[in-house]
Amino acid sequence: MPTSVRVSLGERSYDIEIGAGNLTRLGDFVAARRKVSHAVVIADAQVVGRYGEVAVQSLNATGIATQILTVPPGEASKSVAQADHLWNALVDLKADRRTVVVALGGGVVGDLAGFVAATFARGLAFFQVPTTLLAQVDSSVGGKVAVNLPRAKNMVGAFWQPAGVLIDLQTLDSLPEREYRAGLAEVVKYGMAQDAAFFALLESAVPQILSRDRAALETIVARSCRLKADVVEQDEREESGLRAILNYGHTFAHALEAVTDYGQFLHGEAVAVGMVCAAKLAHRLGRISSEVTSRQEVLLKKLGLPTSASGLDARQIVDSMAHDKKVQHGTLRFVLPTRLGHVELVSDVPMDAVLAVLEETVPRFAEIRSQA
């Protein structure tokens, strides 16, 4: 039987179903939650080849007429230009308010398709069918949808909850090793930010996680989804500041992605480096012990994730941080740990401390800083 996680948001509540081989049940999953006769599946070209036919056949079997729209793979597709392409394609397909959008793929497709659904015809229902680990544990849950601007990640977006999330763990079998390991960064994030016991479980289960043991995967995906749902239920639209804890490591990560034109790092890789920077910053400010920073870095390395970056212009990294969505009244705020399993949103962080962390984590920075 699949594992189910409920995201309780009143009339916007929905289920996350986690199992193996349940993509064949997509039609039943959708039909049980929306009265629908027309669906548009949005996927990248690689995912369509692997899972498009299964998804369409399942939807058709329940009487739902279905078409597929494809976008190029990669972060560059999360753009206003691709959103415009999809909006016009939906017009050509005569989509209306009764049409549902199905996002089939990784985080890029989920964010892009969700943003298109949120904005077309003033809002279409959509379902998330994440096929990467990162999307399964993070981006498919919580209703944050967006596209990137050239200088700022996720800057144009909306809060638009899915009608349901269907997670088929078998899709992880074909995931390239690099992408699989990148997704583990977001899993580590939940342990660092919310659940010390979960972090310890990850430390004890590294071999099973790396071998993609099915039982281990179901455990870490379900726990990650539950931890994220707990936060989203309390702060759906980031009004209290609680939801910001889910961005642990992301202030540094988004800047790393932006200055490399979203081409050098997978998102999870950038998050891994960003978490190292955030932990070092917290330690420098006296908020955590060196033991916490060491445990995080050791776990990330065991999971095959990067813990430093090189060859970057750190002045651009600092400038890019100024566009972070956590900037408030011109002040940059960081999500920093106070202990394992707990983080806080911190204002008035001395820039000298940020520069010192970058100097330590991003080679070349000392040279650049001396020329300033």
C-alpha positions in Angstrom: 0.0 0.0 0.0 1.3 3.5 -0.8 2.2 5.9 2.0 0.0 9.0 2.2 0.9 12.4 3.6 -1.9 15.0 4.0 -1.2 18.7 3.6 -4.0 20.3 5.6 -4.9 23.7 4.2 -8.7 23.9 4.5 -10.3 24.0 1.1 -6.8 23.8 -0.5 -5.8 20.6 1.3 -4.4 17.7 -0.7 -2.7 14.3 -0.5 0.8 13.2 -1.3 0.7 9.6 -2.4 4.1 7.8 -2.2 4.6 4.3 -3.7 6.3 2.2 -6.3 4.8 1.8 -9.7 1.8 4.0 -8.9 2.3 6.2 -12.0 -0.1 3.7 -13.7 -2.7 5.0 -11.3 -2.4 8.6 -12.3 -5.8 8.7 -14.0 -7.6 7.3 -11.0 -5.6 9.7 -8.7 -6.7 12.7 -10.8 -10.3 11.6 -11.3 -10.8 11.0 -7.6 -9.9 14.7 -6.8 -11.2 16.7 -9.7 -14.2 16.3 -12.1 -12.2 16.7 -15.3 -12.5 15.7 -19.0 -9.3 17.4 -20.3 -5.7 17.3 -19.1 -2.5 18.8 -20.4 0.7 17.1 -19.4 3.7 19.4 -19.3 7.1 17.6 -19.3 10.6 18.0 -20.6 11.7 16.1 -23.7 13.7 13.5 -21.7 10.9 12.7 -19.2 8.3 12.4 -22.0 10.3 9.6 -23.6 10.4 7.6 -20.3 7.0 8.3 -18.7 4.8 10.3 -21.1 3.1 7.3 -22.6 2.3 5.7 -19.2 0.8 9.0 -17.9 -1.3 9.6 -21.0 -2.6 6.0 -21.1 -3.6 6.1 -17.5 -5.4 9.4 -17.9 -7.1 8.3 -21.1 -8.3 5.1 -19.4 -10.4 7.2 -17.0 -12.0 9.1 -19.9 -9.7 12.2 -19.6 -8.6 13.5 -23.1 -4.9 14.3 -22.8 -2.3 16.2 -24.7 1.4 16.6 -23.9 3.4 19.8 -24.1 7.2 19.6 -24.0 9.9 22.0 -22.9 13.7 21.6 -23.2 15.3 20.0 -20.2 17.3 22.2 -17.8 17.0 25.2 -15.5 17.0 27.6 -18.5 13.4 26.4 -19.3 12.2 28.1 -16.1 11.8 31.3 -18.0 9.2 33.9 -19.0 9.8 32.9 -22.6 8.9 29.3 -21.9 5.9 30.3 -19.9 4.7 32.5 -22.9 5.2 29.5 -25.2 3.0 27.3 -22.9 0.3 29.9 -22.4 -0.1 30.2 -26.2 0.0 26.4 -26.6 -2.9 26.1 -24.1 -4.9 28.6 -26.2 -4.2 26.4 -29.2 -5.4 23.3 -27.3 -8.6 25.2 -26.3 -7.9 24.8 -22.6 -10.5 26.3 -20.3 -11.2 26.5 -16.6 -12.1 22.8 -16.5 -8.7 21.8 -17.9 -6.1 20.4 -15.5 -2.4 20.7 -15.9 -0.2 17.8 -14.9 3.4 18.6 -14.2 5.4 15.5 -15.0 9.1 15.7 -14.3 11.6 17.4 -12.0 11.6 20.7 -10.1 12.0 22.8 -13.2 8.9 21.4 -14.9 7.0 21.5 -11.6 7.7 25.1 -11.0 7.2 26.1 -14.6 4.0 24.1 -15.2 2.6 25.2 -11.8 3.3 28.9 -12.7 1.6 28.5 -16.0 -1.4 26.8 -14.3 -1.6 29.5 -11.7 -1.7 32.3 -14.3 -3.6 30.9 -17.3 -7.3 31.7 -17.3 -6.9 33.1 -13.8 -5.9 29.7 -12.5 -6.2 26.0 -13.6 -6.1 23.1 -11.2 -2.8 21.2 -11.5 -1.2 18.0 -10.2 2.4 17.4 -9.4 4.0 14.1 -10.6 7.6 14.5 -9.6 10.2 12.2 -11.1 13.4 13.4 -9.4 14.3 13.0 -5.8 14.7 16.8 -5.3 11.2 17.4 -6.7 9.7 14.5 -4.7 11.0 15.8 -1.3 10.8 19.5 -1.9 9.6 21.5 -4.9 6.4 19.5 -5.6 5.0 20.2 -2.1 3.9 23.5 -0.8 2.5 25.4 -3.8 5.4 27.7 -4.6 5.6 28.1 -8.4 7.8 30.4 -10.3 10.1 31.3 -13.2 13.5 32.8 -13.0 14.7 36.2 -14.2 18.3 36.4 -15.6 19.6 38.0 -12.3 17.3 36.4 -9.8 16.0 32.8 -9.2 12.2 32.3 -8.6 11.6 36.0 -8.7 8.3 35.9 -10.7 5.9 33.4 -9.2 2.8 32.7 -7.1 1.5 30.5 -4.3 -0.7 27.9 -6.1 -1.3 24.6 -4.3 -1.5 21.4 -6.3 -4.7 19.4 -6.2 -2.5 16.4 -5.4 1.0 15.0 -5.6 1.7 11.5 -7.0 5.2 10.2 -6.2 6.3 7.0 -8.0 9.6 5.9 -6.4 10.3 3.7 -9.4 11.1 6.8 -11.4 14.2 7.2 -9.3 15.6 4.0 -10.8 16.5 5.8 -14.0 17.7 9.0 -12.5 21.3 9.8 -13.3 23.6 9.4 -10.3 24.5 13.1 -10.2 20.8 14.2 -10.1 20.0 11.6 -7.5 22.7 12.8 -5.2 21.7 16.4 -5.7 18.3 15.6 -4.4 19.8 14.3 -1.2 20.9 17.9 -0.3 17.3 18.9 0.3 16.8 15.8 2.5 19.8 16.8 4.6 18.3 20.3 4.8 15.2 18.9 6.6 17.3 17.2 9.2 19.4 20.3 9.8 16.5 22.7 9.9 13.8 20.7 11.6 14.6 17.2 12.9 17.8 16.2 14.6 16.6 12.6 14.8 16.0 12.5 11.1 19.5 13.9 10.5 20.9 11.0 12.7 18.9 8.5 10.7 20.5 9.8 7.5 23.9 9.5 9.0 23.2 5.8 9.9 21.7 4.9 6.5 24.1 6.3 4.0 24.8 2.9 2.3 21.1 2.2 1.9 20.4 5.7 0.6 23.2 5.6 -2.0 22.1 2.2 -3.2 18.5 3.5 -3.6 17.1 0.9 -1.3 13.3 1.1 -1.8 12.4 1.0 1.9 15.0 3.7 2.8 13.7 5.9 -0.1 10.1 5.6 1.1 11.1 6.5 4.6 13.2 9.6 3.6 10.7 10.8 1.0 7.7 10.5 3.3 9.5 12.1 6.3 10.7 15.0 4.1 7.2 15.6 2.7 5.8 15.5 6.3 8.3 18.0 7.6 7.7 20.4 4.7 3.9 20.0 5.1 4.2 20.8 8.8 5.7 24.2 7.9 3.4 24.9 5.0 0.4 24.3 7.1 1.5 26.9 9.6 2.8 29.5 7.1 1.4 28.8 3.6 2.2 32.2 2.1 5.4 33.1 4.1 3.5 35.7 6.2 4.8 34.7 9.7 8.4 34.1 8.6 8.3 30.4 9.6 8.3 29.1 6.1 11.6 30.8 5.5 13.3 28.0 7.5 12.8 25.8 4.4 15.3 28.1 2.6 18.2 27.0 4.8 21.3 27.3 2.6 19.3 28.8 -0.2 20.5 32.4 0.1 24.0 31.3 -0.8 22.7 28.6 -3.2 20.5 30.9 -5.3 23.4 33.4 -5.7 25.7 30.6 -6.8 23.2 29.5 -9.4 22.6 33.0 -10.7 26.2 34.0 -11.1 26.9 30.8 -13.1 23.8 31.4 -15.3 22.2 28.3 -13.9 24.6 26.1 -15.9 27.3 25.0 -13.5 25.4 23.6 -10.5 22.4 21.4 -10.2 20.1 23.1 -7.6 20.8 20.5 -4.9 24.6 20.9 -5.4 24.3 24.6 -4.9 22.1 24.0 -1.8 24.8 21.7 -0.4 27.5 24.4 -0.8 25.0 27.0 0.5 24.3 24.9 3.7 28.1 24.7 4.3 28.3 28.5 4.0 25.3 29.0 6.3 26.7 26.7 9.0 30.1 28.3 8.9 28.4 31.7 9.1 26.4 30.5 12.2 29.6 29.2 13.8 31.5 32.4 13.1 28.6 34.3 14.8 28.8 32.0 17.8 25.4 30.4 17.2 26.5 26.8 16.8 29.4 24.6 17.7 32.1 23.3 15.3 30.7 19.8 15.9 27.4 20.8 14.1 29.2 22.2 11.1 31.5 19.1 11.0 28.6 16.6 11.1 26.8 18.4 8.3 29.9 18.6 6.1 30.8 15.0 6.7 27.3 13.8 5.8 27.2 15.9 2.7 30.6 14.5 1.6 29.5 10.9 2.3 26.4 11.5 0.1 28.7 12.6 -2.7 27.7 16.3 -2.6 30.0 19.3 -3.1 31.0 21.4 0.0 32.9 24.1 -1.8 33.0 26.0 -5.1 35.8 27.5 -7.1 36.5 29.8 -10.0 33.7 32.2 -9.1 33.6 36.0 -8.8 32.6 36.4 -5.2 31.7 40.1 -5.7 29.0 38.9 -8.0 27.8 36.4 -5.4 27.4 39.1 -2.8 25.6 41.4 -5.4 23.3 38.6 -6.3 22.3 38.1 -2.7 20.8 41.5 -2.7 18.1 40.2 -5.0 17.2 37.4 -2.5 13.5 37.3 -1.6 14.4 37.4 2.1 15.7 40.9 1.8 13.5 43.2 3.9 13.8 47.0 3.9 17.1 46.6 2.2 18.5 44.3 4.8 19.6 40.8 3.8 18.5 38.0 6.2 20.0 34.6 6.5 18.5 31.3 7.7 21.0 30.1 10.3 21.1 27.1 12.6 21.1 27.5 16.4 21.5 23.7 17.0 21.1 20.6 15.0 17.4 20.4 13.9 16.6 24.1 14.4 17.2 27.2 12.4 16.1 30.8 12.6 15.8 33.8 10.3 18.5 36.2 11.3 18.8 39.9 10.4 21.8 42.3 10.7 24.4 39.8 9.9 27.8 41.6 9.6 28.9 41.6 6.0 32.5 41.0 7.1 31.4 37.7 8.5 29.7 36.8 5.2 32.8 37.8 3.3 35.0 35.7 5.6 32.8 32.6 5.0 33.0 33.1 1.2 36.7 33.6 1.5 37.0 30.2 3.2 34.5 28.3 1.0 35.0 29.8 -2.5 38.6 29.8 -3.6 39.8 33.0 -5.5 37.8 35.1 -3.0 40.9 36.2 -1.1 42.5 37.5 -4.2 39.3 39.3 -5.3 38.8 40.8 -1.9 42.3 42.2 -1.8 41.7 44.1 -5.1 38.5 45.7 -3.8 
